[in-house]
Amino acid sequence: MGTRLRPYTVVLPKPLMPIGEYPILEVVIRQLVRSGFAHITIAVNHQAELIKAFFGDGSKWHVLIDYSLEDQPLGTMGALRLIGDLPSYFLVMNGDILTDLNYSDFYDDHVLHERLFTISSYRREQYIDYGVLETADGKLHGFHEKPRTSYEVSMGIYMLSREVLQYLPDGNAYGFDNLMLELLRTKRPVDVRSFDGYWLDIGRADDYLQAIEEFERLKNRFIHD
């Protein structure tokens, strides 16, 4: 529902937020088409009619687009239960990502190795603009001036095997986090493919403004008219 991007998303659903002259989801769709994807299913709930009105059947982009409508929010993975024609392997991703990831390479690598679940990951640094104190019983035991911490994070882009569907509940909200914990609990393999190109999740206002600023300068990295 784009709560972290309010007030912008009061008027528009997050996938229709503009990046340059395009909604962010149009940038994603153009990239997927260029990578060889022929069928895109958009899982919709919040402001679904606006998204359907803009993208229609996908003929404008020479791709088949259809829609899976949720009566209630089902989360990133729970929504897959409503899609009856999923192939043996398929890509799942958020609709608010700006990246130059090669989707066809990501897809082919997963299929070649017959993986169950592959996460595209990105290393991101977090900065703390304060002196950080380590204390115990009111005494200083350590000090770090403006430290930075590096994390490997999910990019919100995944490759799945249909086998994953057996872990998803019917009709209940079920997120990426729920599925990862279940696969870890059952000791099922989850592969992680690190990416070192460009990536921004525009779900936060700061990242959205950065994407607007950088898109025009780097446009040729993302789309090819």
mmCIF file of the C-alpha atoms, coordinates in Angstrom:
data_MODEL
# 
_entry.id   MODEL 
# 
loop_
_atom_site.group_PDB 
_atom_site.id 
_atom_site.type_symbol 
_atom_site.label_atom_id 
_atom_site.label_alt_id 
_atom_site.label_comp_id 
_atom_site.label_asym_id 
_atom_site.label_entity_id 
_atom_site.label_seq_id 
_atom_site.pdbx_PDB_ins_code 
_atom_site.Cartn_x 
_atom_site.Cartn_y 
_atom_site.Cartn_z 
_atom_site.occupancy 
_atom_site.B_iso_or_equiv 
_atom_site.pdbx_formal_charge 
_atom_site.auth_seq_id 
_atom_site.auth_comp_id 
_atom_site.auth_asym_id 
_atom_site.auth_atom_id 
_atom_site.pdbx_PDB_model_num 
ATOM 1   C CA . MET A 1 1   ? 0.000  0.000   0.000   1.00 0.00 ? 1   MET A CA 1 
ATOM 2   C CA . GLY A 1 2   ? 3.048  2.257   -0.130  1.00 0.00 ? 2   GLY A CA 1 
ATOM 3   C CA . THR A 1 3   ? 2.709  3.559   3.425   1.00 0.00 ? 3   THR A CA 1 
ATOM 4   C CA . ARG A 1 4   ? 6.403  4.483   3.563   1.00 0.00 ? 4   ARG A CA 1 
ATOM 5   C CA . LEU A 1 5   ? 5.948  6.694   0.489   1.00 0.00 ? 5   LEU A CA 1 
ATOM 6   C CA . ARG A 1 6   ? 3.029  8.743   1.762   1.00 0.00 ? 6   ARG A CA 1 
ATOM 7   C CA . PRO A 1 7   ? 1.808  11.320  0.891   1.00 0.00 ? 7   PRO A CA 1 
ATOM 8   C CA . TYR A 1 8   ? 2.773  10.387  -2.698  1.00 0.00 ? 8   TYR A CA 1 
ATOM 9   C CA . THR A 1 9   ? 0.884  7.096   -2.655  1.00 0.00 ? 9   THR A CA 1 
ATOM 10  C CA . VAL A 1 10  ? -2.371 8.627   -1.430  1.00 0.00 ? 10  VAL A CA 1 
ATOM 11  C CA . VAL A 1 11  ? -3.047 9.486   -5.079  1.00 0.00 ? 11  VAL A CA 1 
ATOM 12  C CA . LEU A 1 12  ? -1.109 6.784   -6.977  1.00 0.00 ? 12  LEU A CA 1 
ATOM 13  C CA . PRO A 1 13  ? -0.304 3.162   -6.179  1.00 0.00 ? 13  PRO A CA 1 
ATOM 14  C CA . LYS A 1 14  ? 3.409  2.691   -5.619  1.00 0.00 ? 14  LYS A CA 1 
ATOM 15  C CA . PRO A 1 15  ? 4.079  0.834   -8.936  1.00 0.00 ? 15  PRO A CA 1 
ATOM 16  C CA . LEU A 1 16  ? 2.748  3.872   -10.830 1.00 0.00 ? 16  LEU A CA 1 
ATOM 17  C CA . MET A 1 17  ? 5.038  6.364   -9.117  1.00 0.00 ? 17  MET A CA 1 
ATOM 18  C CA . PRO A 1 18  ? 6.936  8.156   -11.904 1.00 0.00 ? 18  PRO A CA 1 
ATOM 19  C CA . ILE A 1 19  ? 10.646 7.759   -12.534 1.00 0.00 ? 19  ILE A CA 1 
ATOM 20  C CA . GLY A 1 20  ? 11.457 10.295  -15.234 1.00 0.00 ? 20  GLY A CA 1 
ATOM 21  C CA . GLU A 1 21  ? 8.750  9.922   -17.885 1.00 0.00 ? 21  GLU A CA 1 
ATOM 22  C CA . TYR A 1 22  ? 7.779  6.373   -16.890 1.00 0.00 ? 22  TYR A CA 1 
ATOM 23  C CA . PRO A 1 23  ? 6.020  4.754   -13.949 1.00 0.00 ? 23  PRO A CA 1 
ATOM 24  C CA . ILE A 1 24  ? 8.516  2.505   -12.164 1.00 0.00 ? 24  ILE A CA 1 
ATOM 25  C CA . LEU A 1 25  ? 6.508  -0.626  -13.084 1.00 0.00 ? 25  LEU A CA 1 
ATOM 26  C CA . GLU A 1 26  ? 6.675  0.301   -16.771 1.00 0.00 ? 26  GLU A CA 1 
ATOM 27  C CA . VAL A 1 27  ? 10.465 0.418   -16.493 1.00 0.00 ? 27  VAL A CA 1 
ATOM 28  C CA . VAL A 1 28  ? 10.357 -3.086  -14.981 1.00 0.00 ? 28  VAL A CA 1 
ATOM 29  C CA . ILE A 1 29  ? 8.027  -4.401  -17.693 1.00 0.00 ? 29  ILE A CA 1 
ATOM 30  C CA . ARG A 1 30  ? 10.179 -2.965  -20.481 1.00 0.00 ? 30  ARG A CA 1 
ATOM 31  C CA . GLN A 1 31  ? 13.211 -4.687  -18.939 1.00 0.00 ? 31  GLN A CA 1 
ATOM 32  C CA . LEU A 1 32  ? 11.408 -8.022  -18.636 1.00 0.00 ? 32  LEU A CA 1 
ATOM 33  C CA . VAL A 1 33  ? 10.239 -7.889  -22.249 1.00 0.00 ? 33  VAL A CA 1 
ATOM 34  C CA . ARG A 1 34  ? 13.759 -7.092  -23.422 1.00 0.00 ? 34  ARG A CA 1 
ATOM 35  C CA . SER A 1 35  ? 14.977 -10.094 -21.392 1.00 0.00 ? 35  SER A CA 1 
ATOM 36  C CA . GLY A 1 36  ? 12.604 -12.408 -23.237 1.00 0.00 ? 36  GLY A CA 1 
ATOM 37  C CA . PHE A 1 37  ? 9.654  -12.714 -20.858 1.00 0.00 ? 37  PHE A CA 1 
ATOM 38  C CA . ALA A 1 38  ? 6.378  -13.180 -22.748 1.00 0.00 ? 38  ALA A CA 1 
ATOM 39  C CA . HIS A 1 39  ? 3.802  -13.447 -19.945 1.00 0.00 ? 39  HIS A CA 1 
ATOM 40  C CA . ILE A 1 40  ? 3.553  -11.203 -16.889 1.00 0.00 ? 40  ILE A CA 1 
ATOM 41  C CA . THR A 1 41  ? 0.971  -11.623 -14.142 1.00 0.00 ? 41  THR A CA 1 
ATOM 42  C CA . ILE A 1 42  ? 0.536  -8.608  -11.880 1.00 0.00 ? 42  ILE A CA 1 
ATOM 43  C CA . ALA A 1 43  ? -0.811 -9.420  -8.416  1.00 0.00 ? 43  ALA A CA 1 
ATOM 44  C CA . VAL A 1 44  ? -3.030 -6.476  -7.473  1.00 0.00 ? 44  VAL A CA 1 
ATOM 45  C CA . ASN A 1 45  ? -5.025 -5.373  -4.454  1.00 0.00 ? 45  ASN A CA 1 
ATOM 46  C CA . HIS A 1 46  ? -4.584 -1.748  -3.406  1.00 0.00 ? 46  HIS A CA 1 
ATOM 47  C CA . GLN A 1 47  ? -5.812 0.654   -6.163  1.00 0.00 ? 47  GLN A CA 1 
ATOM 48  C CA . ALA A 1 48  ? -5.962 -2.293  -8.573  1.00 0.00 ? 48  ALA A CA 1 
ATOM 49  C CA . GLU A 1 49  ? -8.148 -0.529  -11.137 1.00 0.00 ? 49  GLU A CA 1 
ATOM 50  C CA . LEU A 1 50  ? -5.562 2.206   -11.728 1.00 0.00 ? 50  LEU A CA 1 
ATOM 51  C CA . ILE A 1 51  ? -2.854 -0.361  -12.431 1.00 0.00 ? 51  ILE A CA 1 
ATOM 52  C CA . LYS A 1 52  ? -5.125 -2.382  -14.743 1.00 0.00 ? 52  LYS A CA 1 
ATOM 53  C CA . ALA A 1 53  ? -6.230 0.756   -16.581 1.00 0.00 ? 53  ALA A CA 1 
ATOM 54  C CA . PHE A 1 54  ? -2.641 1.817   -17.269 1.00 0.00 ? 54  PHE A CA 1 
ATOM 55  C CA . PHE A 1 55  ? -1.149 -1.513  -18.366 1.00 0.00 ? 55  PHE A CA 1 
ATOM 56  C CA . GLY A 1 56  ? -4.184 -3.191  -19.905 1.00 0.00 ? 56  GLY A CA 1 
ATOM 57  C CA . ASP A 1 57  ? -3.382 -6.463  -21.649 1.00 0.00 ? 57  ASP A CA 1 
ATOM 58  C CA . GLY A 1 58  ? 0.245  -5.500  -22.269 1.00 0.00 ? 58  GLY A CA 1 
ATOM 59  C CA . SER A 1 59  ? -0.087 -5.211  -26.050 1.00 0.00 ? 59  SER A CA 1 
ATOM 60  C CA . LYS A 1 60  ? 1.525  -1.760  -25.960 1.00 0.00 ? 60  LYS A CA 1 
ATOM 61  C CA . TRP A 1 61  ? 4.734  -3.465  -24.794 1.00 0.00 ? 61  TRP A CA 1 
ATOM 62  C CA . HIS A 1 62  ? 4.299  -6.621  -26.933 1.00 0.00 ? 62  HIS A CA 1 
ATOM 63  C CA . VAL A 1 63  ? 3.774  -8.853  -23.907 1.00 0.00 ? 63  VAL A CA 1 
ATOM 64  C CA . LEU A 1 64  ? 0.797  -10.659 -22.381 1.00 0.00 ? 64  LEU A CA 1 
ATOM 65  C CA . ILE A 1 65  ? -0.202 -9.044  -19.091 1.00 0.00 ? 65  ILE A CA 1 
ATOM 66  C CA . ASP A 1 66  ? -2.926 -10.461 -16.893 1.00 0.00 ? 66  ASP A CA 1 
ATOM 67  C CA . TYR A 1 67  ? -3.913 -9.844  -13.293 1.00 0.00 ? 67  TYR A CA 1 
ATOM 68  C CA . SER A 1 68  ? -4.403 -11.791 -10.088 1.00 0.00 ? 68  SER A CA 1 
ATOM 69  C CA . LEU A 1 69  ? -6.819 -9.916  -7.833  1.00 0.00 ? 69  LEU A CA 1 
ATOM 70  C CA . GLU A 1 70  ? -6.559 -10.358 -4.067  1.00 0.00 ? 70  GLU A CA 1 
ATOM 71  C CA . ASP A 1 71  ? -9.685 -9.787  -1.979  1.00 0.00 ? 71  ASP A CA 1 
ATOM 72  C CA . GLN A 1 72  ? -7.341 -9.207  0.948   1.00 0.00 ? 72  GLN A CA 1 
ATOM 73  C CA . PRO A 1 73  ? -3.584 -8.575  1.097   1.00 0.00 ? 73  PRO A CA 1 
ATOM 74  C CA . LEU A 1 74  ? -1.807 -11.940 0.854   1.00 0.00 ? 74  LEU A CA 1 
ATOM 75  C CA . GLY A 1 75  ? 1.823  -10.882 0.984   1.00 0.00 ? 75  GLY A CA 1 
ATOM 76  C CA . THR A 1 76  ? 4.616  -11.465 -1.510  1.00 0.00 ? 76  THR A CA 1 
ATOM 77  C CA . MET A 1 77  ? 4.327  -15.246 -1.569  1.00 0.00 ? 77  MET A CA 1 
ATOM 78  C CA . GLY A 1 78  ? 0.733  -15.863 -0.483  1.00 0.00 ? 78  GLY A CA 1 
ATOM 79  C CA . ALA A 1 79  ? -0.504 -14.204 -3.678  1.00 0.00 ? 79  ALA A CA 1 
ATOM 80  C CA . LEU A 1 80  ? 1.065  -17.000 -5.762  1.00 0.00 ? 80  LEU A CA 1 
ATOM 81  C CA . ARG A 1 81  ? -1.628 -19.408 -4.584  1.00 0.00 ? 81  ARG A CA 1 
ATOM 82  C CA . LEU A 1 82  ? -4.191 -17.523 -6.700  1.00 0.00 ? 82  LEU A CA 1 
ATOM 83  C CA . ILE A 1 83  ? -2.253 -17.959 -9.954  1.00 0.00 ? 83  ILE A CA 1 
ATOM 84  C CA . GLY A 1 84  ? -3.206 -21.261 -11.518 1.00 0.00 ? 84  GLY A CA 1 
ATOM 85  C CA . ASP A 1 85  ? -0.980 -21.309 -14.602 1.00 0.00 ? 85  ASP A CA 1 
ATOM 86  C CA . LEU A 1 86  ? 2.479  -20.907 -13.088 1.00 0.00 ? 86  LEU A CA 1 
ATOM 87  C CA . PRO A 1 87  ? 5.153  -22.755 -15.089 1.00 0.00 ? 87  PRO A CA 1 
ATOM 88  C CA . SER A 1 88  ? 7.819  -25.079 -13.691 1.00 0.00 ? 88  SER A CA 1 
ATOM 89  C CA . TYR A 1 89  ? 10.113 -22.088 -13.066 1.00 0.00 ? 89  TYR A CA 1 
ATOM 90  C CA . PHE A 1 90  ? 9.094  -18.456 -12.738 1.00 0.00 ? 90  PHE A CA 1 
ATOM 91  C CA . LEU A 1 91  ? 10.328 -15.051 -11.632 1.00 0.00 ? 91  LEU A CA 1 
ATOM 92  C CA . VAL A 1 92  ? 8.702  -13.232 -8.701  1.00 0.00 ? 92  VAL A CA 1 
ATOM 93  C CA . MET A 1 93  ? 9.524  -9.615  -7.937  1.00 0.00 ? 93  MET A CA 1 
ATOM 94  C CA . ASN A 1 94  ? 8.275  -6.427  -6.360  1.00 0.00 ? 94  ASN A CA 1 
ATOM 95  C CA . GLY A 1 95  ? 6.916  -3.752  -8.667  1.00 0.00 ? 95  GLY A CA 1 
ATOM 96  C CA . ASP A 1 96  ? 8.918  -0.845  -7.260  1.00 0.00 ? 96  ASP A CA 1 
ATOM 97  C CA . ILE A 1 97  ? 12.524 -1.776  -8.035  1.00 0.00 ? 97  ILE A CA 1 
ATOM 98  C CA . LEU A 1 98  ? 15.003 0.198   -10.129 1.00 0.00 ? 98  LEU A CA 1 
ATOM 99  C CA . THR A 1 99  ? 17.905 -2.022  -11.190 1.00 0.00 ? 99  THR A CA 1 
ATOM 100 C CA . ASP A 1 100 ? 20.032 -3.015  -14.162 1.00 0.00 ? 100 ASP A CA 1 
ATOM 101 C CA . LEU A 1 101 ? 20.017 -6.700  -13.205 1.00 0.00 ? 101 LEU A CA 1 
ATOM 102 C CA . ASN A 1 102 ? 20.110 -9.019  -16.224 1.00 0.00 ? 102 ASN A CA 1 
ATOM 103 C CA . TYR A 1 103 ? 16.843 -10.894 -15.662 1.00 0.00 ? 103 TYR A CA 1 
ATOM 104 C CA . SER A 1 104 ? 17.448 -13.466 -18.390 1.00 0.00 ? 104 SER A CA 1 
ATOM 105 C CA . ASP A 1 105 ? 20.809 -14.484 -16.867 1.00 0.00 ? 105 ASP A CA 1 
ATOM 106 C CA . PHE A 1 106 ? 19.201 -14.719 -13.443 1.00 0.00 ? 106 PHE A CA 1 
ATOM 107 C CA . TYR A 1 107 ? 16.420 -16.899 -14.850 1.00 0.00 ? 107 TYR A CA 1 
ATOM 108 C CA . ASP A 1 108 ? 18.727 -19.139 -16.897 1.00 0.00 ? 108 ASP A CA 1 
ATOM 109 C CA . ASP A 1 109 ? 21.123 -19.764 -14.004 1.00 0.00 ? 109 ASP A CA 1 
ATOM 110 C CA . HIS A 1 110 ? 18.264 -20.892 -11.771 1.00 0.00 ? 110 HIS A CA 1 
ATOM 111 C CA . VAL A 1 111 ? 16.769 -23.223 -14.400 1.00 0.00 ? 111 VAL A CA 1 
ATOM 112 C CA . LEU A 1 112 ? 20.141 -24.668 -15.442 1.00 0.00 ? 112 LEU A CA 1 
ATOM 113 C CA . HIS A 1 113 ? 20.852 -25.780 -11.877 1.00 0.00 ? 113 HIS A CA 1 
ATOM 114 C CA . GLU A 1 114 ? 17.225 -26.824 -11.196 1.00 0.00 ? 114 GLU A CA 1 
ATOM 115 C CA . ARG A 1 115 ? 17.130 -24.801 -8.003  1.00 0.00 ? 115 ARG A CA 1 
ATOM 116 C CA . LEU A 1 116 ? 14.222 -24.564 -5.615  1.00 0.00 ? 116 LEU A CA 1 
ATOM 117 C CA . PHE A 1 117 ? 14.496 -20.880 -4.714  1.00 0.00 ? 117 PHE A CA 1 
ATOM 118 C CA . THR A 1 118 ? 17.058 -18.233 -5.679  1.00 0.00 ? 118 THR A CA 1 
ATOM 119 C CA . ILE A 1 119 ? 17.350 -14.804 -4.107  1.00 0.00 ? 119 ILE A CA 1 
ATOM 120 C CA . SER A 1 120 ? 19.041 -11.922 -5.898  1.00 0.00 ? 120 SER A CA 1 
ATOM 121 C CA . SER A 1 121 ? 20.995 -10.104 -3.195  1.00 0.00 ? 121 SER A CA 1 
ATOM 122 C CA . TYR A 1 122 ? 22.776 -6.781  -2.871  1.00 0.00 ? 122 TYR A CA 1 
ATOM 123 C CA . ARG A 1 123 ? 25.342 -5.536  -0.379  1.00 0.00 ? 123 ARG A CA 1 
ATOM 124 C CA . ARG A 1 124 ? 24.255 -2.304  1.210   1.00 0.00 ? 124 ARG A CA 1 
ATOM 125 C CA . GLU A 1 125 ? 25.947 -0.135  3.806   1.00 0.00 ? 125 GLU A CA 1 
ATOM 126 C CA . GLN A 1 126 ? 24.185 1.558   6.682   1.00 0.00 ? 126 GLN A CA 1 
ATOM 127 C CA . TYR A 1 127 ? 25.705 4.660   8.218   1.00 0.00 ? 127 TYR A CA 1 
ATOM 128 C CA . ILE A 1 128 ? 25.111 5.900   11.755  1.00 0.00 ? 128 ILE A CA 1 
ATOM 129 C CA . ASP A 1 129 ? 25.723 9.632   12.107  1.00 0.00 ? 129 ASP A CA 1 
ATOM 130 C CA . TYR A 1 130 ? 26.446 9.474   15.826  1.00 0.00 ? 130 TYR A CA 1 
ATOM 131 C CA . GLY A 1 131 ? 29.145 8.319   18.152  1.00 0.00 ? 131 GLY A CA 1 
ATOM 132 C CA . VAL A 1 132 ? 27.973 4.888   19.315  1.00 0.00 ? 132 VAL A CA 1 
ATOM 133 C CA . LEU A 1 133 ? 28.561 3.996   22.954  1.00 0.00 ? 133 LEU A CA 1 
ATOM 134 C CA . GLU A 1 134 ? 28.978 0.518   24.396  1.00 0.00 ? 134 GLU A CA 1 
ATOM 135 C CA . THR A 1 135 ? 27.914 0.652   28.026  1.00 0.00 ? 135 THR A CA 1 
ATOM 136 C CA . ALA A 1 136 ? 27.249 -1.617  30.980  1.00 0.00 ? 136 ALA A CA 1 
ATOM 137 C CA . ASP A 1 137 ? 26.138 -0.597  34.464  1.00 0.00 ? 137 ASP A CA 1 
ATOM 138 C CA . GLY A 1 138 ? 26.450 3.057   33.565  1.00 0.00 ? 138 GLY A CA 1 
ATOM 139 C CA . LYS A 1 139 ? 30.116 2.766   32.477  1.00 0.00 ? 139 LYS A CA 1 
ATOM 140 C CA . LEU A 1 140 ? 31.606 3.199   29.006  1.00 0.00 ? 140 LEU A CA 1 
ATOM 141 C CA . HIS A 1 141 ? 33.216 0.004   27.701  1.00 0.00 ? 141 HIS A CA 1 
ATOM 142 C CA . GLY A 1 142 ? 33.641 0.887   24.043  1.00 0.00 ? 142 GLY A CA 1 
ATOM 143 C CA . PHE A 1 143 ? 33.169 3.686   21.535  1.00 0.00 ? 143 PHE A CA 1 
ATOM 144 C CA . HIS A 1 144 ? 32.685 3.849   17.750  1.00 0.00 ? 144 HIS A CA 1 
ATOM 145 C CA . GLU A 1 145 ? 32.605 7.167   15.929  1.00 0.00 ? 145 GLU A CA 1 
ATOM 146 C CA . LYS A 1 146 ? 29.993 7.189   13.127  1.00 0.00 ? 146 LYS A CA 1 
ATOM 147 C CA . PRO A 1 147 ? 30.290 3.481   12.305  1.00 0.00 ? 147 PRO A CA 1 
ATOM 148 C CA . ARG A 1 148 ? 29.123 1.872   9.100   1.00 0.00 ? 148 ARG A CA 1 
ATOM 149 C CA . THR A 1 149 ? 27.747 -1.634  8.826   1.00 0.00 ? 149 THR A CA 1 
ATOM 150 C CA . SER A 1 150 ? 27.524 -3.754  5.677   1.00 0.00 ? 150 SER A CA 1 
ATOM 151 C CA . TYR A 1 151 ? 24.519 -6.025  5.084   1.00 0.00 ? 151 TYR A CA 1 
ATOM 152 C CA . GLU A 1 152 ? 23.622 -8.450  2.329   1.00 0.00 ? 152 GLU A CA 1 
ATOM 153 C CA . VAL A 1 153 ? 19.954 -7.762  1.612   1.00 0.00 ? 153 VAL A CA 1 
ATOM 154 C CA . SER A 1 154 ? 17.271 -9.244  -0.596  1.00 0.00 ? 154 SER A CA 1 
ATOM 155 C CA . MET A 1 155 ? 16.616 -7.182  -3.727  1.00 0.00 ? 155 MET A CA 1 
ATOM 156 C CA . GLY A 1 156 ? 12.967 -8.271  -3.867  1.00 0.00 ? 156 GLY A CA 1 
ATOM 157 C CA . ILE A 1 157 ? 13.715 -10.375 -6.975  1.00 0.00 ? 157 ILE A CA 1 
ATOM 158 C CA . TYR A 1 158 ? 13.414 -14.168 -6.820  1.00 0.00 ? 158 TYR A CA 1 
ATOM 159 C CA . MET A 1 159 ? 13.388 -17.255 -9.008  1.00 0.00 ? 159 MET A CA 1 
ATOM 160 C CA . LEU A 1 160 ? 11.129 -20.102 -7.876  1.00 0.00 ? 160 LEU A CA 1 
ATOM 161 C CA . SER A 1 161 ? 10.350 -23.687 -8.724  1.00 0.00 ? 161 SER A CA 1 
ATOM 162 C CA . ARG A 1 162 ? 6.672  -24.704 -8.645  1.00 0.00 ? 162 ARG A CA 1 
ATOM 163 C CA . GLU A 1 163 ? 7.656  -27.089 -5.852  1.00 0.00 ? 163 GLU A CA 1 
ATOM 164 C CA . VAL A 1 164 ? 7.687  -24.074 -3.534  1.00 0.00 ? 164 VAL A CA 1 
ATOM 165 C CA . LEU A 1 165 ? 3.900  -23.782 -3.769  1.00 0.00 ? 165 LEU A CA 1 
ATOM 166 C CA . GLN A 1 166 ? 3.433  -26.722 -1.396  1.00 0.00 ? 166 GLN A CA 1 
ATOM 167 C CA . TYR A 1 167 ? 4.747  -24.540 1.440   1.00 0.00 ? 167 TYR A CA 1 
ATOM 168 C CA . LEU A 1 168 ? 2.228  -21.738 0.862   1.00 0.00 ? 168 LEU A CA 1 
ATOM 169 C CA . PRO A 1 169 ? -1.066 -21.673 2.795   1.00 0.00 ? 169 PRO A CA 1 
ATOM 170 C CA . ASP A 1 170 ? -4.359 -21.147 0.975   1.00 0.00 ? 170 ASP A CA 1 
ATOM 171 C CA . GLY A 1 171 ? -6.033 -17.785 1.462   1.00 0.00 ? 171 GLY A CA 1 
ATOM 172 C CA . ASN A 1 172 ? -3.697 -16.456 4.153   1.00 0.00 ? 172 ASN A CA 1 
ATOM 173 C CA . ALA A 1 173 ? -1.155 -13.675 4.126   1.00 0.00 ? 173 ALA A CA 1 
ATOM 174 C CA . TYR A 1 174 ? 2.291  -15.193 3.701   1.00 0.00 ? 174 TYR A CA 1 
ATOM 175 C CA . GLY A 1 175 ? 5.388  -13.136 3.119   1.00 0.00 ? 175 GLY A CA 1 
ATOM 176 C CA . PHE A 1 176 ? 8.897  -13.745 1.881   1.00 0.00 ? 176 PHE A CA 1 
ATOM 177 C CA . ASP A 1 177 ? 10.036 -13.833 5.499   1.00 0.00 ? 177 ASP A CA 1 
ATOM 178 C CA . ASN A 1 178 ? 7.541  -16.576 6.382   1.00 0.00 ? 178 ASN A CA 1 
ATOM 179 C CA . LEU A 1 179 ? 8.684  -18.726 3.480   1.00 0.00 ? 179 LEU A CA 1 
ATOM 180 C CA . MET A 1 180 ? 12.387 -18.295 4.207   1.00 0.00 ? 180 MET A CA 1 
ATOM 181 C CA . LEU A 1 181 ? 11.916 -19.344 7.819   1.00 0.00 ? 181 LEU A CA 1 
ATOM 182 C CA . GLU A 1 182 ? 9.934  -22.383 6.725   1.00 0.00 ? 182 GLU A CA 1 
ATOM 183 C CA . LEU A 1 183 ? 12.530 -23.457 4.142   1.00 0.00 ? 183 LEU A CA 1 
ATOM 184 C CA . LEU A 1 184 ? 15.286 -23.037 6.726   1.00 0.00 ? 184 LEU A CA 1 
ATOM 185 C CA . ARG A 1 185 ? 13.288 -25.025 9.270   1.00 0.00 ? 185 ARG A CA 1 
ATOM 186 C CA . THR A 1 186 ? 12.758 -27.881 6.801   1.00 0.00 ? 186 THR A CA 1 
ATOM 187 C CA . LYS A 1 187 ? 16.377 -27.659 5.613   1.00 0.00 ? 187 LYS A CA 1 
ATOM 188 C CA . ARG A 1 188 ? 15.432 -26.991 1.999   1.00 0.00 ? 188 ARG A CA 1 
ATOM 189 C CA . PRO A 1 189 ? 18.090 -25.303 -0.162  1.00 0.00 ? 189 PRO A CA 1 
ATOM 190 C CA . VAL A 1 190 ? 17.809 -21.575 -0.824  1.00 0.00 ? 190 VAL A CA 1 
ATOM 191 C CA . ASP A 1 191 ? 20.424 -20.141 -3.179  1.00 0.00 ? 191 ASP A CA 1 
ATOM 192 C CA . VAL A 1 192 ? 21.642 -16.554 -3.031  1.00 0.00 ? 192 VAL A CA 1 
ATOM 193 C CA . ARG A 1 193 ? 23.074 -14.861 -6.119  1.00 0.00 ? 193 ARG A CA 1 
ATOM 194 C CA . SER A 1 194 ? 24.932 -11.653 -5.293  1.00 0.00 ? 194 SER A CA 1 
ATOM 195 C CA . PHE A 1 195 ? 24.555 -8.670  -7.635  1.00 0.00 ? 195 PHE A CA 1 
ATOM 196 C CA . ASP A 1 196 ? 26.959 -5.719  -7.766  1.00 0.00 ? 196 ASP A CA 1 
ATOM 197 C CA . GLY A 1 197 ? 25.263 -3.474  -10.326 1.00 0.00 ? 197 GLY A CA 1 
ATOM 198 C CA . TYR A 1 198 ? 22.655 -0.779  -9.674  1.00 0.00 ? 198 TYR A CA 1 
ATOM 199 C CA . TRP A 1 199 ? 19.709 -1.387  -7.338  1.00 0.00 ? 199 TRP A CA 1 
ATOM 200 C CA . LEU A 1 200 ? 17.232 0.767   -5.466  1.00 0.00 ? 200 LEU A CA 1 
ATOM 201 C CA . ASP A 1 201 ? 13.995 -0.234  -3.770  1.00 0.00 ? 201 ASP A CA 1 
ATOM 202 C CA . ILE A 1 202 ? 11.917 2.939   -4.051  1.00 0.00 ? 202 ILE A CA 1 
ATOM 203 C CA . GLY A 1 203 ? 9.648  1.987   -1.149  1.00 0.00 ? 203 GLY A CA 1 
ATOM 204 C CA . ARG A 1 204 ? 11.280 4.682   1.019   1.00 0.00 ? 204 ARG A CA 1 
ATOM 205 C CA . ALA A 1 205 ? 10.977 8.377   0.234   1.00 0.00 ? 205 ALA A CA 1 
ATOM 206 C CA . ASP A 1 206 ? 14.760 8.958   0.325   1.00 0.00 ? 206 ASP A CA 1 
ATOM 207 C CA . ASP A 1 207 ? 15.408 6.158   -2.174  1.00 0.00 ? 207 ASP A CA 1 
ATOM 208 C CA . TYR A 1 208 ? 12.567 7.320   -4.410  1.00 0.00 ? 208 TYR A CA 1 
ATOM 209 C CA . LEU A 1 209 ? 14.008 10.821  -4.588  1.00 0.00 ? 209 LEU A CA 1 
ATOM 210 C CA . GLN A 1 210 ? 17.449 9.345   -5.333  1.00 0.00 ? 210 GLN A CA 1 
ATOM 211 C CA . ALA A 1 211 ? 15.937 7.246   -8.131  1.00 0.00 ? 211 ALA A CA 1 
ATOM 212 C CA . ILE A 1 212 ? 14.315 10.318  -9.698  1.00 0.00 ? 212 ILE A CA 1 
ATOM 213 C CA . GLU A 1 213 ? 17.619 12.181  -9.552  1.00 0.00 ? 213 GLU A CA 1 
ATOM 214 C CA . GLU A 1 214 ? 19.696 9.361   -11.038 1.00 0.00 ? 214 GLU A CA 1 
ATOM 215 C CA . PHE A 1 215 ? 17.309 7.896   -13.596 1.00 0.00 ? 215 PHE A CA 1 
ATOM 216 C CA . GLU A 1 216 ? 17.809 10.496  -16.328 1.00 0.00 ? 216 GLU A CA 1 
ATOM 217 C CA . ARG A 1 217 ? 21.579 10.400  -15.954 1.00 0.00 ? 217 ARG A CA 1 
ATOM 218 C CA . LEU A 1 218 ? 21.695 6.586   -16.062 1.00 0.00 ? 218 LEU A CA 1 
ATOM 219 C CA . LYS A 1 219 ? 18.647 5.975   -18.250 1.00 0.00 ? 219 LYS A CA 1 
ATOM 220 C CA . ASN A 1 220 ? 20.493 3.849   -20.829 1.00 0.00 ? 220 ASN A CA 1 
ATOM 221 C CA . ARG A 1 221 ? 21.379 1.352   -18.089 1.00 0.00 ? 221 ARG A CA 1 
ATOM 222 C CA . PHE A 1 222 ? 17.718 0.674   -17.431 1.00 0.00 ? 222 PHE A CA 1 
ATOM 223 C CA . ILE A 1 223 ? 15.743 0.937   -20.654 1.00 0.00 ? 223 ILE A CA 1 
ATOM 224 C CA . HIS A 1 224 ? 16.380 1.056   -24.385 1.00 0.00 ? 224 HIS A CA 1 
ATOM 225 C CA . ASP A 1 225 ? 13.766 2.865   -26.459 1.00 0.00 ? 225 ASP A CA 1 
# 
